Amino acid sequence: MFKYYLFDPRQRVKVLRQFKLPEKDFKDRLNELYKLNKIGNEEKEEFIERFFHDGNELDFILLLSRIVCNDCLKGKNYPYMPIDENVIELMGPAFKHPSFEFGFKCELCEKKYKEVNLGVLPLIPDIETLYFILKKYVSNETKNALSNLRKTYKILSENFVHPSITIDFTSNEFVVEINNQKINLMGFDGLKYVLKNISFLLCDYYITLFNRYNFQRCSSIWSRNICKVRSKKFEKFTL
């Protein structure tokens, strides 16, 4: 899906405003999926774990997108993905989805279609939604790094949105405390702190790819569970 986020910069602000996926809307979508797919007395949290474990690519596309008919898409410069019966048949979502289960319904004009006449508009999740999703996939060690990045993002966004009010750019210090550690986010140590935490996240991502596709290349560097650089807590990159 990510290539559809790389749209024309001149459209970026417009698309960000129109196609955001707030945390509440994301949770509402999960609730709808839960009602359609729960098994017996399955609790919602149990279903969510099952969805993120068993869902395929189309399931996630539908969760993080708006289903729109081709009529609404005409003449619009939106970064959308066309979707047809062949795609649905080939990819076959593992779960039932409201837009397909009750007829092919457009989420903009709310018209229903007997046949697939739709495109998919990828929505842009907010930081809390991304945090929620990533926590479902990363290791326990990386969850700590993810939490650090979340706190750092919150501090930076709160203080840099209106820099004329809260930040003195003539200063080379902006010291904050994150998990009992003092960090100067305006200095090199702040950059190292962010890169080190991101490294854990990227490592989990590549480990997932390594295991899923059974890569043989770089086998001297990677093991099934952890890379050699990570075993030293990325010290080589942060000294």
GUTORKOL-443508 format. One record per residue (C-alpha): residue in three letters; x, y, z. Coordinates in nm, 3 decimals. Example, Ala and Ser with C-alpha at 12.3 -4.5 7.8 and 13.67 -1.06 7.14 Angstrom:
2
+------+---------+---------+---------+
| resn |       X |       Y |       Z |
+------+---------+---------+---------+
|  ala |   1.230 |  -0.450 |   0.780 |
|  ser |   1.367 |  -0.106 |   0.714 |
+------+---------+---------+---------+
//
This chain:
239
+------+---------+---------+---------+
| resn |       X |       Y |       Z |
+------+---------+---------+---------+
|  met |   0.000 |   0.000 |   0.000 |
|  phe |   0.281 |   0.241 |   0.080 |
|  lys |   0.348 |   0.344 |  -0.280 |
|  tyr |   0.003 |   0.503 |  -0.284 |
|  tyr |   0.111 |   0.740 |  -0.007 |
|  leu |   0.384 |   0.881 |  -0.234 |
|  phe |   0.152 |   1.116 |  -0.421 |
|  asp |   0.224 |   1.453 |  -0.584 |
|  pro |   0.353 |   1.691 |  -0.311 |
|  arg |   0.111 |   1.957 |  -0.438 |
|  gln |  -0.175 |   1.728 |  -0.341 |
|  arg |  -0.025 |   1.624 |  -0.008 |
|  val |  -0.196 |   1.874 |   0.222 |
|  lys |  -0.534 |   1.823 |   0.053 |
|  val |  -0.511 |   1.445 |   0.072 |
|  leu |  -0.386 |   1.448 |   0.432 |
|  arg |  -0.688 |   1.649 |   0.538 |
|  gln |  -0.944 |   1.456 |   0.336 |
|  phe |  -0.820 |   1.102 |   0.385 |
|  lys |  -0.698 |   1.086 |   0.743 |
|  leu |  -0.791 |   0.782 |   0.950 |
|  pro |  -0.838 |   0.900 |   1.310 |
|  glu |  -0.792 |   0.651 |   1.591 |
|  lys |  -1.168 |   0.649 |   1.665 |
|  asp |  -1.258 |   0.564 |   1.304 |
|  phe |  -0.997 |   0.288 |   1.301 |
|  lys |  -1.145 |   0.133 |   1.617 |
|  asp |  -1.496 |   0.163 |   1.470 |
|  arg |  -1.376 |  -0.034 |   1.168 |
|  leu |  -1.233 |  -0.304 |   1.393 |
|  asn |  -1.564 |  -0.319 |   1.581 |
|  glu |  -1.753 |  -0.377 |   1.255 |
|  leu |  -1.512 |  -0.654 |   1.160 |
|  tyr |  -1.553 |  -0.809 |   1.503 |
|  lys |  -1.932 |  -0.821 |   1.470 |
|  leu |  -1.906 |  -0.986 |   1.128 |
|  asn |  -1.631 |  -1.236 |   1.207 |
|  lys |  -1.635 |  -1.332 |   1.574 |
|  ile |  -1.645 |  -1.701 |   1.649 |
|  gly |  -1.879 |  -1.812 |   1.925 |
|  asn |  -1.806 |  -1.625 |   2.248 |
|  glu |  -1.480 |  -1.483 |   2.119 |
|  glu |  -1.386 |  -1.159 |   2.297 |
|  lys |  -1.303 |  -0.850 |   2.092 |
|  glu |  -0.936 |  -0.850 |   2.193 |
|  glu |  -0.909 |  -1.217 |   2.099 |
|  phe |  -1.058 |  -1.140 |   1.758 |
|  ile |  -0.822 |  -0.846 |   1.702 |
|  glu |  -0.523 |  -1.070 |   1.774 |
|  arg |  -0.660 |  -1.329 |   1.530 |
|  phe |  -0.725 |  -1.066 |   1.262 |
|  phe |  -0.371 |  -0.931 |   1.272 |
|  his |  -0.229 |  -1.282 |   1.279 |
|  asp |  -0.442 |  -1.442 |   1.005 |
|  gly |  -0.539 |  -1.144 |   0.786 |
|  asn |  -0.388 |  -1.121 |   0.438 |
|  glu |  -0.288 |  -0.823 |   0.224 |
|  leu |  -0.640 |  -0.752 |   0.102 |
|  asp |  -0.776 |  -0.759 |   0.459 |
|  phe |  -0.534 |  -0.485 |   0.560 |
|  ile |  -0.598 |  -0.282 |   0.245 |
|  leu |  -0.970 |  -0.287 |   0.318 |
|  leu |  -0.915 |  -0.201 |   0.686 |
|  leu |  -0.698 |   0.100 |   0.605 |
|  ser |  -0.886 |   0.227 |   0.300 |
|  arg |  -1.208 |   0.385 |   0.189 |
|  ile |  -1.408 |   0.193 |  -0.072 |
|  val |  -1.525 |   0.436 |  -0.341 |
|  cys |  -1.719 |   0.379 |  -0.663 |
|  asn |  -1.569 |   0.467 |  -1.001 |
|  asp |  -1.834 |   0.737 |  -1.054 |
|  cys |  -1.707 |   0.929 |  -0.748 |
|  leu |  -1.349 |   0.884 |  -0.865 |
|  lys |  -1.403 |   1.032 |  -1.211 |
|  gly |  -1.211 |   1.354 |  -1.259 |
|  lys |  -1.054 |   1.333 |  -0.914 |
|  asn |  -0.677 |   1.332 |  -0.875 |
|  tyr |  -0.680 |   1.085 |  -0.588 |
|  pro |  -0.407 |   0.824 |  -0.521 |
|  tyr |  -0.644 |   0.528 |  -0.551 |
|  met |  -0.609 |   0.159 |  -0.631 |
|  pro |  -0.854 |   0.007 |  -0.879 |
|  ile |  -1.008 |  -0.314 |  -0.757 |
|  asp |  -1.213 |  -0.570 |  -0.948 |
|  glu |  -1.358 |  -0.917 |  -0.913 |
|  asn |  -1.033 |  -1.079 |  -1.029 |
|  val |  -0.839 |  -0.911 |  -0.749 |
|  ile |  -1.096 |  -1.016 |  -0.492 |
|  glu |  -1.102 |  -1.371 |  -0.627 |
|  leu |  -0.722 |  -1.402 |  -0.639 |
|  met |  -0.643 |  -1.236 |  -0.306 |
|  gly |  -0.958 |  -1.348 |  -0.130 |
|  pro |  -0.980 |  -1.162 |   0.202 |
|  ala |  -0.957 |  -1.403 |   0.495 |
|  phe |  -1.230 |  -1.209 |   0.681 |
|  lys |  -1.573 |  -1.068 |   0.597 |
|  his |  -1.577 |  -0.692 |   0.533 |
|  pro |  -1.881 |  -0.460 |   0.555 |
|  ser |  -1.825 |  -0.301 |   0.212 |
|  phe |  -1.841 |  -0.642 |   0.043 |
|  glu |  -2.061 |  -0.844 |   0.277 |
|  phe |  -2.369 |  -0.624 |   0.231 |
|  gly |  -2.325 |  -0.544 |  -0.136 |
|  phe |  -2.061 |  -0.327 |  -0.296 |
|  lys |  -2.130 |   0.002 |  -0.122 |
|  cys |  -1.949 |   0.328 |  -0.196 |
|  glu |  -1.835 |   0.506 |   0.121 |
|  leu |  -1.872 |   0.851 |  -0.039 |
|  cys |  -2.208 |   0.853 |  -0.216 |
|  glu |  -2.336 |   0.539 |  -0.032 |
|  lys |  -2.471 |   0.387 |  -0.353 |
|  lys |  -2.484 |   0.009 |  -0.370 |
|  tyr |  -2.373 |  -0.188 |  -0.674 |
|  lys |  -2.453 |  -0.542 |  -0.778 |
|  glu |  -2.113 |  -0.577 |  -0.942 |
|  val |  -1.770 |  -0.454 |  -0.839 |
|  asn |  -1.744 |  -0.093 |  -0.956 |
|  leu |  -1.500 |   0.030 |  -0.699 |
|  gly |  -1.164 |   0.180 |  -0.626 |
|  val |  -0.972 |   0.184 |  -0.298 |
|  leu |  -0.856 |   0.512 |  -0.144 |
|  pro |  -0.579 |   0.438 |   0.109 |
|  leu |  -0.636 |   0.634 |   0.429 |
|  ile |  -0.356 |   0.788 |   0.633 |
|  pro |  -0.350 |   0.651 |   0.991 |
|  asp |  -0.260 |   0.879 |   1.280 |
|  ile |   0.033 |   0.807 |   1.510 |
|  glu |  -0.178 |   0.622 |   1.770 |
|  thr |  -0.320 |   0.389 |   1.505 |
|  leu |   0.029 |   0.313 |   1.371 |
|  tyr |   0.147 |   0.247 |   1.726 |
|  phe |  -0.147 |   0.010 |   1.785 |
|  ile |  -0.076 |  -0.187 |   1.466 |
|  leu |   0.301 |  -0.208 |   1.510 |
|  lys |   0.264 |  -0.340 |   1.865 |
|  lys |   0.087 |  -0.644 |   1.718 |
|  tyr |   0.397 |  -0.746 |   1.524 |
|  val |   0.711 |  -0.639 |   1.705 |
|  ser |   0.903 |  -0.827 |   1.976 |
|  asn |   0.881 |  -0.730 |   2.343 |
|  glu |   1.221 |  -0.561 |   2.328 |
|  thr |   1.111 |  -0.354 |   2.029 |
|  lys |   0.789 |  -0.253 |   2.205 |
|  asn |   1.006 |  -0.053 |   2.446 |
|  ala |   1.181 |   0.117 |   2.153 |
|  leu |   0.844 |   0.181 |   1.990 |
|  ser |   0.718 |   0.342 |   2.310 |
|  asn |   1.029 |   0.565 |   2.317 |
|  leu |   0.964 |   0.677 |   1.960 |
|  arg |   0.601 |   0.748 |   2.039 |
|  lys |   0.697 |   0.968 |   2.337 |
|  thr |   0.965 |   1.145 |   2.131 |
|  tyr |   0.718 |   1.213 |   1.852 |
|  lys |   0.466 |   1.355 |   2.099 |
|  ile |   0.724 |   1.588 |   2.254 |
|  leu |   0.849 |   1.710 |   1.916 |
|  ser |   0.502 |   1.760 |   1.768 |
|  glu |   0.379 |   1.949 |   2.075 |
|  asn |   0.678 |   2.182 |   2.078 |
|  phe |   0.756 |   2.228 |   1.711 |
|  val |   0.408 |   2.285 |   1.568 |
|  his |   0.424 |   2.650 |   1.680 |
|  pro |   0.799 |   2.709 |   1.705 |
|  ser |   0.769 |   3.086 |   1.740 |
|  ile |   0.597 |   3.026 |   2.073 |
|  thr |   0.767 |   2.727 |   2.228 |
|  ile |   1.111 |   2.680 |   2.071 |
|  asp |   1.410 |   2.914 |   2.062 |
|  phe |   1.594 |   2.810 |   1.748 |
|  thr |   1.898 |   3.016 |   1.845 |
|  ser |   1.956 |   2.766 |   2.124 |
|  asn |   2.139 |   2.439 |   2.068 |
|  glu |   1.965 |   2.268 |   2.359 |
|  phe |   1.622 |   2.118 |   2.401 |
|  val |   1.664 |   1.876 |   2.690 |
|  val |   1.374 |   1.644 |   2.772 |
|  glu |   1.335 |   1.340 |   2.994 |
|  ile |   1.216 |   1.016 |   2.837 |
|  asn |   1.197 |   0.710 |   3.061 |
|  asn |   1.425 |   0.870 |   3.323 |
|  gln |   1.685 |   0.951 |   3.058 |
|  lys |   1.774 |   1.313 |   2.978 |
|  ile |   1.815 |   1.374 |   2.606 |
|  asn |   1.897 |   1.687 |   2.410 |
|  leu |   1.672 |   1.658 |   2.106 |
|  met |   1.844 |   1.957 |   1.945 |
|  gly |   2.182 |   1.786 |   1.970 |
|  phe |   2.361 |   1.486 |   1.820 |
|  asp |   2.271 |   1.267 |   2.117 |
|  gly |   1.903 |   1.322 |   2.034 |
|  leu |   1.962 |   1.202 |   1.679 |
|  lys |   2.149 |   0.894 |   1.807 |
|  tyr |   1.865 |   0.820 |   2.049 |
|  val |   1.603 |   0.827 |   1.772 |
|  leu |   1.813 |   0.622 |   1.527 |
|  lys |   1.890 |   0.359 |   1.789 |
|  asn |   1.521 |   0.309 |   1.868 |
|  ile |   1.431 |   0.301 |   1.498 |
|  ser |   1.700 |   0.034 |   1.448 |
|  phe |   1.511 |  -0.210 |   1.672 |
|  leu |   1.196 |  -0.154 |   1.467 |
|  leu |   1.375 |  -0.202 |   1.135 |
|  cys |   1.548 |  -0.513 |   1.266 |
|  asp |   1.213 |  -0.673 |   1.353 |
|  tyr |   1.087 |  -0.585 |   1.005 |
|  tyr |   1.382 |  -0.752 |   0.831 |
|  ile |   1.368 |  -1.054 |   1.059 |
|  thr |   1.002 |  -1.096 |   0.956 |
|  leu |   1.099 |  -1.080 |   0.587 |
|  phe |   1.393 |  -1.314 |   0.643 |
|  asn |   1.175 |  -1.578 |   0.804 |
|  arg |   0.884 |  -1.541 |   0.565 |
|  tyr |   1.084 |  -1.560 |   0.242 |
|  asn |   1.373 |  -1.776 |   0.363 |
|  phe |   1.650 |  -1.547 |   0.238 |
|  gln |   1.987 |  -1.716 |   0.205 |
|  arg |   2.187 |  -1.403 |   0.129 |
|  cys |   2.360 |  -1.242 |   0.429 |
|  ser |   2.307 |  -1.561 |   0.628 |
|  ser |   2.636 |  -1.494 |   0.809 |
|  ile |   2.490 |  -1.172 |   0.951 |
|  trp |   2.135 |  -1.281 |   1.030 |
|  ser |   1.994 |  -1.562 |   1.237 |
|  arg |   1.631 |  -1.666 |   1.256 |
|  asn |   1.569 |  -1.454 |   1.564 |
|  ile |   1.819 |  -1.171 |   1.582 |
|  cys |   2.098 |  -1.008 |   1.381 |
|  lys |   2.453 |  -0.988 |   1.518 |
|  val |   2.454 |  -0.608 |   1.526 |
|  arg |   2.138 |  -0.603 |   1.733 |
|  ser |   2.281 |  -0.850 |   1.984 |
|  lys |   2.509 |  -0.566 |   2.096 |
|  lys |   2.215 |  -0.324 |   2.122 |
|  phe |   2.333 |  -0.131 |   1.812 |
|  glu |   2.627 |   0.004 |   2.010 |
|  lys |   2.835 |   0.029 |   1.690 |
|  phe |   2.596 |   0.292 |   1.557 |
|  thr |   2.558 |   0.490 |   1.879 |
|  leu |   2.904 |   0.523 |   2.030 |
+------+---------+---------+---------+
//
